[in-house]
Amino acid sequence: MSKSFSRRGVLGSLGGIVGGLLSLPVARHVKAAVQRVFASAGAPEGYDATKHWWLMVIDIDRCIGCGLCAEACKNENHVPKVPTYFRTWIERYIIKKPRPGTTETRGETLVDSPNGGIDGFPPSLVPREEILKSFFVPKLCNLCHQSPCTQACPVGATFDAPDGAVLIDPNYCIGCGFCIQACPYGCRYFNPETKTADKCSLCYHRITRGLKPACVEICPTGARIFGDLKNPVPDDPILRFVRDKKVQTLKPHLGTEPRVLYAGMDKEVR
Amino acid sequence: MFPALATLVEGVPHFDGFVYPNELLLLWSVLIVIYPYVTGLVAGAFILASLVRVFEVKALEPVYRLSLLTALSFLLVAPMPLLLHLGHPERCLQIMMTPHLSSPMAMFGFVYAWYLMAVLLLELWFDYRKDFVEWSRSEVGLKGIMYRIFTLGVEDVSEPSVRLDARLGRIITVIGIPSAFLLHGYVGFIFGSIKANPWWGNVLMPIIFIFSAMVSGIALCVCLYMAINWGRRIPQDIVCIDMMGKFLFYALVIDAGLEGLDWVHRLYAADESIHILKTLASGKLFYTLLVGQACMGTVVPFLLLGAVQLFRKKIPTLARERMYFVSAALVVLGVFAMRWNVVIGGQLFSKSLRGFTSHKMELAGQEGWLVGLGLIILPFVILTVLLKYFLPANAVLPPRGETSAAPGHAV
């Protein structure tokens, strides 16, 4: 062999290559910034996300479980029309009376959500006289302050928009599903058509054009209240809601700090 | 315990109680079971090799190269299940180009590349370089060219040069031990960091993963070493096997202790998830957790290996060999059951803690039996090729620094 490489030389070149690869993350910040601006979440050109702060709150006492919201959501957002994918859904809680002779204050809790509530709810199999109380709970993305899904996304395809929405860039998502596992509320699903993670975007394409989300628009009882906290209207319904009602969030012990507030929630709701 | 309002819906897998609708279909299936399993075998096999290199356990020298080659075979396969399960595998490089640093999963590419390039391949190269030079001289044709390429042009085999190889190899192994811990502890952290899932979100998870990895890697090397010797009709080196059995036993004790501690803590702390987790363990996971992982994968090998430790002198060599082989094989299967229980078990119950969904693996398909089986077999195929070229039958392992026989004349 005419030329013998030295160990130092060979390892030096290898080190150079590895070093070069490691410096790539620096480029990431630039890319990520661009990525957020052009996130294909459906906002029109000229929309300034820093001038809004969107929020939805739920008044459980007003929900009648008609399921129109879940259906409207599927139609509006092209969610696969099978009972295993939902951006929003309705849960029915039936709390039975305590068994006679016990000192319990309430009995068993039964929960269901057939087809997310889209077809309404069939009559309960629990006889009427055994039911202590029953109510419906609409579920959607909880818009967490400390969103575990955003934290978990390995490529930054999921991000917290400056206007409070938690969005996914479907053109950047690699479809690993880690965010779906990380969401404590079961709000994310793996879209079998796009092969990416998907979730409630607050109908981003609508709200950024001055419309309400489809579920809010269609709700016949006003159980879903939606607004922009940076641009409150006179006698703003959300501000009135948080002033007049006792509100709670889902699974507060997990520290995700959900922004979606529920009024009239019972302790059985998870 | 988890009553259902009997409102069955078509197109939905069987479920009990209440499950959030998006949780009805399992997201991660057998591919994500195989990934931590394979990675664990890599880490475990490497740790076994490091016992020779760093801790100078001479008795284990016969398995040194085998364990490194085993680690390499499995490491080459490790990213495949991950890649196959992605919705968009063509975007996989984004995980390295634009890693989101708060995500444990984003570290995969770096941890993997570090381990493969900076640890395993370098260590193998330093260990083999002198042999490559010798073999490239003694072999002709393609084989000779291959060995020559593997020398990377460094053909100096003078004594100081070989001594330097040994020293650098040792340094890399020293770096390699924490790297192996990082590789698999990191896999444990992927699950342990999911606070949404009480079955996963657990501070002990990375440590349990590390020790179960050591257990599975050592056990696999025991099985492979004995099987290869049987295949090549070479008498078993009982001193070496005894030593491996000893380390397997110790690792198993720590692993079982940690997993036991996990359960003790869960049962005692008894947070809101304990009811559903108990139902999960005794119901859906009865066969894989209680029978497979705990009984066959832990208790039986523990008793067998423990008995050998206590009564080694009274048990004849052949019986001992068989006890080691059976224990090691059970451990290898038991750790697979453990990975299954973690990954699949963690998705069978609802995060509403009110019910269970069900899971049936398909035969073909992306996450089916065939792909899974293929991915489990593939590392063994790679290993067979590696053994043919880098650990031939007549190449009795020399004490470090000497040259082994030319590999071309395998029996």
Interface residues (C-beta under 8 A of the other chain):
Chain A: M1 K3 S4 F5 S6 R7 V10 L14 V18 L21 L22 L24 P25 A27 R28 K31 A32 Q35 V82 P83 T84 Y85 F86 W89 E91 R92 I94 E108 T109 L110 V111 D112 S113 P114 N115 G116 F121 P122 S124 L125 V126 K139 P148 T150 Q151 A152 C153 P154 V155 G156 Y172 C173 I174 G175 C176 G177 F178 I180 Q181 A182 C183 P184 Y185 G186 C187 R188 Y189 F190 T194 K195 T196 L254 G255 R270
Chain B: P3 A4 L5 A6 T7 V9 E10 G11 V12 G17 F18 Y20 P21 N22 E23 L24 L25 L27 W28 L82 H85 L86 G87 H88 P89 R91 C92 Q94 I95 M96 M97 T98 P99 H100 L101 S102 S103 P104 M105 A106 F108 F110 A113 M117 A118 L152 G153 V154 E155 D156 L164 L168 I190 S193 I194 K195 A196 N197 W200 Q347 S350 K351 S352 L353 R354
